[in-house]
Structures are given as C-alpha cells and as structure tokens.
Amino acid sequence: MTSATPVPRTLYIHDDLSDDLRALGEDSRSWRLGQTLFALLGRDAGRIVVLTLAQQLEGLVARGDHAPFATAVGIGRAGVRVAEAVHARTGWFPSIRRVDLWREEDDGGGYVLEGPAPLAAQVSALPNGSAAVVDDTIFSGLTMRTVLAALSQACGERLHAFCLRAVAESLPGVAALAPVTAGFAAPGRILDDVSFINASGLVRRGAIRRTGRLPLAFHERPEWMEAWFPIDHERITELCRELAVELDTDSVRAPALPAQPDLGGGSGAGRRPA
C-alpha cells in the first residue's frame, strides 16, 4: 500500500450487485460467492457501511417536495436510472434526458473529464426551461459542477442538483451553482475520513476508466483494495476475481443479463480526487 492511498475511516459501499446476483438464482455459484463477499465485508462493521438503493431514495424524497422540472438531466446511465427511480416515487422528472461525462485517469496520474461529444454540444440539444441534474454520487463534485456550469450557460433558468449519496464537504461547491439535494451525505474529509464505492465496481470492469487503456475493476488495483479492506483484502480480492469470472460465464449463458453499470462520475477513488 502506498502513502497515496489513504485508509478511509468509513467506507460506504452502494449495493448495486445483490439484485443482479439474485436474478441468477439463489442456487447459483454467483449468488453464493456474493453472499460470502458481503459476509466478509460485514466483519469490518462500523468502518464499512453498506448502503441500499431504497434507503438512499427514501432520504432524498424526504428532503422536500418539488414542482415537476421541464427536464431532468441524468449524468450517464447511472444518473438516468436514479432519475427514473425518483420520478416513479415523486413525479418530479416527467422528461429525462441523458448527458455523458466521466472521469478518466490520465498518464500524469490525475483525472480528466471525457465524453462521447463536447459537453457544450450535448447540453445545447436540451430543451429550455427548468432543469434537474441527477447523478448517483457526488464525490469530489467535479462532474456535477461541470454539468451545472454548462447548463447555467445554456438555459439559465431554475436548476437543482440531486444525487443518492454525497461527501458532505463537496456539497457547498455544488450549492454555489445550484441548490442540491442528497439522499445521504457522509461527514468528514474526502478519502481520509470517507469514501464511496459501488459493489459492482469491485467485480466488473469499468469502475476505473483510463485514457487510452482498458478499464479496470477495483479488484485489479491491489493498493486500493488493501487500503479499503485492511482486514481481509486478500480474500476479498480473490472473491471478487472469482465472481468476475463467474459473471462472465453467466453472461455467455444468459445474454439478457443487465449490462455493466455506468458509474457516472461519482465513485470514490484511491487517489486525491480531481
């Protein structure tokens, strides 16, 4: 483990994996491996906190009502899914559009924001009027701030940011651009006190995007695994590796399996955030 990879006092893991594994059948090897994985994570209870979609949605909806927005802008697939789930509960987002922007590791050891088209071009195609910007996570806030800034230039009307989870110290930077509502906000210093990851990212490639190179799963970054899971990191890494192989096999058997999730711009990383 390197000094550049702090051990967070609390690691929050969003469970976006269990439902996919359950869909394979509770008699499947994938399900059994997943159960073993979450049991190991539970051994570090208090430092590792598993978050469910339901509890985060409940927290977001409970933080106040809103008139429907003309457009809800989901950041990536993850943001669109969150917007759909919130709309099903509240009716706030009758029209959901997607913009794509994500963080990539560059060759200099930092992060850059990338997308399939310039962000200005993506937001210029959006209708005018009030807009909600929706993502799953606000970690450093870089992605959300960038999209909000682009939208304020494009529409300039009522803007509001929403996310399921956030690092509390990152919210003021977002709130300087637009009001922000988070289903759950974790107190503490980013990375040192608190970090966020998705359970699916431990297993599936795409959690770590790299400029000009293939994406990785978190289990393929040993120094991060050791920092996040100091008690059982070797066994957890091995379980994630086995589960990745099993899911690849299952995807061949059942092509209709859900695609690899788009993690948007939010997952906590092992280095200082951009």
Order of alpha helices (4+ residues) and beta strands (2+ residues): beta-alpha-alpha-beta-alpha-beta-alpha-beta-beta-beta-alpha-beta-alpha-beta-alpha-beta-beta-alpha-beta-beta-alpha-alpha
